[in-house]
Amino acid sequence: MKQKRMKRNLNSRHVSMMAIGGSIGTGLFMATGAMFSQAGSYLSVASYIFIGVFIYLLMSAVGELASFYPVSGSFSSYAERFVDPSLGFALGWLYCIMWILVAGIDIITLAKVLQFWSFFQQFSIMSLCLFFLLVLCIINIASVKFFGEVEYWLTTIKVLAVIFFLLAGVGLILGVLGGTTHSLNTFVNNSKSAELQGFLGFFAILSTAAFSFGGTESVAVASGESKNPEKTMSKAVNKVFWRILIFYVATIFIIAAVIPITDPRLLDTSNISASPFTLVFENAGFLLAASVMNAVICASVLSAANSGIYFSSRQLFSLGTRGLAPKMFSKLSTNSSPQSAVLLCIIFIVLTFLFEKYNATGYYMLLSLVGLIIVCVWIIAIFSQIRLRKAIIKQNKNIEDILPYRAKFGIVGSYVALIAFILLIVLQTYSDFVAKGVLAGIYDLLPIIFILALYFGYKLITKSKIVKIEDIDLQKSLEE
């Protein structure tokens, strides 16, 4: 292990599919039913469109940062360069931990879903988790090009499943499948039976929609290994947003148009046969729907876990190269893989298995924590982009000369998204405090407490200062 610069072996199709793979998962296949049963048809569709607008603004900001400064472990690098080295340190470790948790959750989910088949019931959840963790470890230690191809095809399976679902749904609405023409009657009737509990209840739906898009921003992490990042990032950002928005909005519309909101199975997110995808396929006359969707969900969570290990190890590698983690994690193998970083992430993923095994509510605690962390990452990423924009103006530079990709709504759009995501965390914390008590509210604040502890701890040790706008480095720096 000698080199410290990663080879750029990821194409635009790899990068686009990686971001899609991190966003289309069990949240889409399973949790959409529970959300729809609470909000009804109109508000469910509106919530995805509403949050989708903010996600577009987020992706535009991320596109500017990634095309200007394409590095592995990008988010902490942005915070370090454009805001404060201490914030880069704190965010780097938080983002690494988040993806470790994501990988652990997805592998646990995979092991649980496999219990649907009697063959896998002879194996314990822990043994299945360790087996698939080993498989993913081998994939991530191999060359990044091999990783990219595996992720590309796993995500392709998920995308094809969603497209097949949408076609089946349209067939049901038009009466081509299932023997009954739904037209839009079911969709309209489903808007009248929602059990939404006031403003805070609606906000909970927005939070679910926002967290469903988590992972979209991960396209920036792959910028350090993408070919021609100036062009690849702008194309990937635009393609990823529109594909995901169409998938989510169209999916929730189909669910609301063909499944009665009173169906009790919609609330059972622990049962594969309760997936709204399965219910739609069954209504269309596909008797093997449960088995087919089980296989798709397995591919889905395997893909998400694969991405989790990739992103966490690249973040750790970035921290190592910048002296924010032990130097051993900055080393690369001959095939450009940060093997030491991958192995440490694997060890911590095993700890998530143990936490879930010996904690009755561990699985759902991990899910909740990840959702809150990702919004914190979004907030800091947008703030970094705003600081970059201000530096360009302050230093009298031409924005066209500095930024290869420019957000259509500029800094105004970034401020709108920043305020929206801050409100998500504030109102989510308030909602849980009112509904579940003080401990639930404090739990929602754990990511913020963690960031502040690392930020001020690092600042106390290194005496780092906030980078002044006029001192921000606007010279492009590519990891050639």
N, C-alpha and C positions, 0 to 999 in steps of 0.2 A: 504494500500500500504506500504509494509515493505521491501521486498527483493530488492536487487540492482543488482542481477545477473540473467540473463535470462536463462530460461530452454532451453536445446538443443532439440527442438521438430521438427526440419526440417530434412527430409531425403535427400539423394542425388538426388532423383527424384524431390523433391520440389525445391531444390537449382538450379538444371539444368533448370527446366522449368521456374523459376523466371527470370533467366538471358535471356532465349529465349523470354519470354513474354515481357521483357523490350526492346527488340530489333526488334521484328517483330510487326509492327504496321502500322499506316496510311502512314508512309514513304514508306513502301514496297507496300502497297495496292494502293496508290494514286500517290505518287511523282515519282515513277520509270518511268512512262509514259513520263512526262515532261523532265526528264533527258535523256531518250533514244531519244526523238525527237530532242534534241540539239546535242547530241554526236554521234549518229549513233550506229550501232550494234557492231562494233569491239571495239571502245573506251569505250562503256558502260560496256561490259563484262570485258574488260581489267582493267577498273577502280575499279571494285569490287574485282577482283583478286589481284590487286596491293595493295589496302587498306587492303584487307583481310590478307595479309602477315604481315602488321604492327599491325593489331589487334591481330594476333596470338602472336606476340612478346610482345604486351601489356598484353595479358591474361597470358602468361608465367610468366611475372614479377609479376602480381597480384597473380598468383597461389603460387609463392614463399612466398610472403608477408602473404597471407591469411592462408597458411598451417603452417607457423612459428608463426604467431601472430594473431589468429582468434578472433577478437573482433567486437562487433556491432559498427557502426560508424567508420569502419576500416580505411578509407583513411586519415581522420584527425589524427587518432591514429598513423598511420604509419609516417606521416609527423612530428608529435610531438616527437615520439620516435627516429626516425632515422635522422631527419634534424634539426628542431628548434621548440620549443613549440609555438612560435608566428605563424609559418607557419601552425601548426596543428590547432590553433585557427581560423585562416583566412580560411583555406580550409574547416574546419568543418561547419562553417556558410554558406560558399558559396555552398557546396554540399547540405546542408539542403534546402537552398533557391531554388536551381536548381530543386530538386525533388518536391517541393511545386509548382513551375511553371509548371513542367511536368504534375502533377496531375490536375492542373487547366486547362491547355490546352486540355488535353484528355477528361475531363468532358465536356468542352465547345464543343469540336468536336463531342462527343456523342450526345449532345443536338441538334446540327445542323444536324447531319446525320439522326436523328429520324424524322426530318421534312419531310423526303422522304415519310412517310406514312401519310395519311390524318388524321388519328386518333390523332396523336401527334401535329398536326398543331393548335389544339385548346388551346394548352399550350404554354406559353412564353418560350423562351430560358432560362431565369433566373430561372423560376419555375422548369424546368426539371433539370437544373444544381444543384439546391438545393436538389431536391429529390434524385438524384443519389449520391450526396455527403453524404447525410444522410445514405443511404444504405452502402456505402463504409466505413463510420465512424463506423457503427455497426460491420462490418466485421473485421475491424482493432482493435477495442476495445475487440473483442472476443479473444479466445486463438490463439496463433500463429499457432498451428496445424490446426485449422479451416481455418485460413487465407491461409495457405499453400495448403490445399485441394482445396479451391475456386480458387486460382491462378493456380493450376495445371490443373484443368478442363477447365478454361477459355482459357488457353494457348493451351491446347489440341485441342480445336475447331479451333484455328488459324492455328495450324500445319496441321491438317487434311485438312483445306481449301487450304493451299499451296500445299499439296501433290495431292489433287484432281485437282488443277490447272495445276500442272506439268504433270499429266497423260493426261488431256485434251489437253494440248499443244503438247505432244508427238503424241497423236492421230491425231491432225491436221497436224503435220509435215509429218506423214506417210500416211495421206490420209484416215485413218480409220474413222475419224469424219469430218463433214463439207462438204463432197463431193468433196473437192479439195486437191490434194497432194502438200504441200508447199515445201517439201524436204528442201534444204538449199538455194534455189533461193531467197526467200524473205530476208533472213538474209544477203546474199551477196549484194543484191540491196540496202538494208537499210544502208549500209556502204558508199554508193556513194552520199547520199542526205543530209548528216549531215550539220548543219549550225553552226559548232563550230567556235568561234571567237578567234583564236590564242592561245597563251600560257595561258593567263589569263582565257580564256574561258574553256580550258581543266582543269585548276586548279579548277574552280568552280564546275566542274563535280566530281573531286576528293573529294572536300569538301562535296558535297551531299552524296557521297558514304561513306565517313568517318562518317558523322553525322547519317547515317542510321544505323550504328552499335552501336550508343550510347545506353548505358544501359547494354552492354555486361559485363562491369566491375563490375556491381552491385552484381555479385555472391559473391564478397568479403564481402559486407555489411552483407549478410546473414550468414557469417561464425560464428558469435557470437551465433547463434541459431541453428547451424547444428550439427548433431550427428557425432562424430569422425571426426572433421574437417581436421585432417592431411590427411586422405584418401578421404573424401568427396570432398574437394576442388580440389585436383589434378584430380579426375575423372570428376568433374563438368566442370572444365576449358577446358579439352580436348574435352568432348562431346559437350559443348556449341559452341565452335569455329567451329568445323567441321559441325555441324548441320546448324548453321547460314550461314556459307560460302557457303555450298551446296545450301541452300534455296535461297540465294540472287543471286548467280552466275547462277544457273539453271533457276531462275525466269526471270532474265533480258535476258537470252538467248532465252527462249520461247517467250517472248514479241517481241524480235527483229526478231524472225524467222517466226512469223505468223501475225504480224500487220504492215501494211505499215507505214513507217516513216512520210508520208505526211498526215496521218489521223489527222485532226484538233482537234479531241477530246482529243488527248494525252496531250495537253497543258492545258486543263480545269480541274484543280485539285479540283475545288469546286463542281463538279457534280459527283454524285455516278455512273451514267451511263457512265462516261468518264474514270473510273478506267480501267487500262489495263487488270486487272483480269476479269472485266465484259465484255470487248470487246472480250477476248479470249473465254469466256464461250458462248457468243452470236454467235461467229463464229463456235463454236462446235455444235450449235443447241440447247443450253439450254435457252429457252425463258424466264425463270424466273431468269435469271442470276443477274439482278439488285437487285431484292428482296433478293436473297440468299446472294450476296456480301454485301448488306446493313446490314443484320443480322450479318455476319461475322465481318464486320468492327466495328459494335457496340460492339460485344464481345471483339474485339481487343483493342479498346480504353478504355473499361471498365477494362480490365485486366491491361493495362498500367497505368491507374489512380490508381488502387488498389495497384500496385507496388510502385507508386509514394508516396502515403501516408505512406506505410510501410517503405520505405527507408528514407524519410524525418523525420519521427518520431523516427526511430532508431538512426539516426544521432544526433538528438536533445537529445535523451536519453544519448548517448555517451558523448556529450558535458557536460551534467549535471553531470554525474558521475565523470568527470575529472575536475570539477570546472570551466568550460568554459562557462557555462550557469547556470541560477538559479537552485538550488538544487531540486526544486519541479519537475523538468523534469527528475530527476534520479530515481524517485519512480516507482515501478511496482505494478500492481494489483495482486491478488492471482492467476490469470491465466497467469502471466508473460507478461502482456501487459503494455507498458508505456502510460497509458491513458492520463495523463496530456500533454505529448508530442504530442500525436495524436490530442487532442482537439485544441492545439495551431496551429498546422499545418492546421487543418480544417478552423480555423478563417482566416488564411492568404490565403487559397485557395479561400475563398469567396471574398477576395480583388482582386484576379486575375479576378474573374467573373466581378466585378465592373469596373476594368480597361479595360477589353475587351468591355464591354457594352457601355462605354462612350468615347471610343477612336476608331476612324474609322480604324486605322491600328494596333490596339492593339494586335490582334491575331497574325499577322505576326511578329510584334516586339518581342513578347514573344518567338515565335518559333526560331527566329534568335539568341536571347540571350541565349537560352538553348543550342543550338548547339555550341556556342563559349565557354560556361562554361564547357561543358563536355570535350572538348579538353584540357582545362586548368587542369582539374582534372586528365586526363590521363598523362599529362606531369609531374605533381607533384608525382603521384603514381610511375611512372617509375624512377624518380629521387630518390625517397625514397628507391626503390629496389636496385638501383646502390649503394647508401650509405650503405645499409645492406651488400651487397657483399664486398664492400671495407673494412668494419669493420671486416668481417670474415678473410680477408687476413691480415689486419693490426694487428689483435690480435692473429695471428698464430693459428687459429682454423681450424678444418677439416670441409669442407663444407658439407660432407655427414652426419656428426654428428649434424650439425646445422639445415639444411634445409630438411624437410621431402619430399618436392617436389622441383625439380631443373629444371630450364628452359633448354631446349635442346641447345639453342644457347648462353646461359650464359649471361655475361655482355655485350658482343659485340652486341647481338641482342637488348638489352635494349638501347644501345647508338644509334643504327640505328633507332629504333622507336621514341626515344626522339627527334632526329634531324628532323625526318619526321613530327612529330606533331607540333614542333615549326615552321617549314616552312609552315604548313597549316595555322596557325594563321597569320604569317607575310604576306604571299601572299594573304590570304583572305582579310586582312585589306587594303593592297595595291590595290587589285582589286576593292574593293568597293570605295576606295578613288578616283581612276581614273574614274570609271564608274558612281558613284553616288554623289561624292563630299566629302567635309571635314566632315560634320556631320555624314555621313554614316561610314567613317573611324573611327571617335571618338567613335561611338556607338559600333563598333567591339572591341574597347579597354576597354569597361566598366568592363568586368570581371577582367581584369588585374588591372585596377585602383582600383576596389573594394578589390581585394586581397592585393594589396600594402598598401591601407589605413588601413585595419584591421591588417596587419602584423606589420607595423611600429607603429600604435597606441597601439597595445598590447605590443610590445617590449618597447615602451616608458614608459608605465605604470608599467610593471613587470620587466623590465631590463633583460629579458631573453636573452640567448646567443645561438649561433649555437652549436649543440652538436658535439664535436670533434669525429673524426672517432674512436680513441682509447678508447673513453668513452661510445660509444654506447652499450647499454645493450643487450647482446646476450643470456640471459637466457630466455627460453620460459616461456610465461605467458598466460595460458589458463583461460578463465572465466568459471571455473568448476561449 
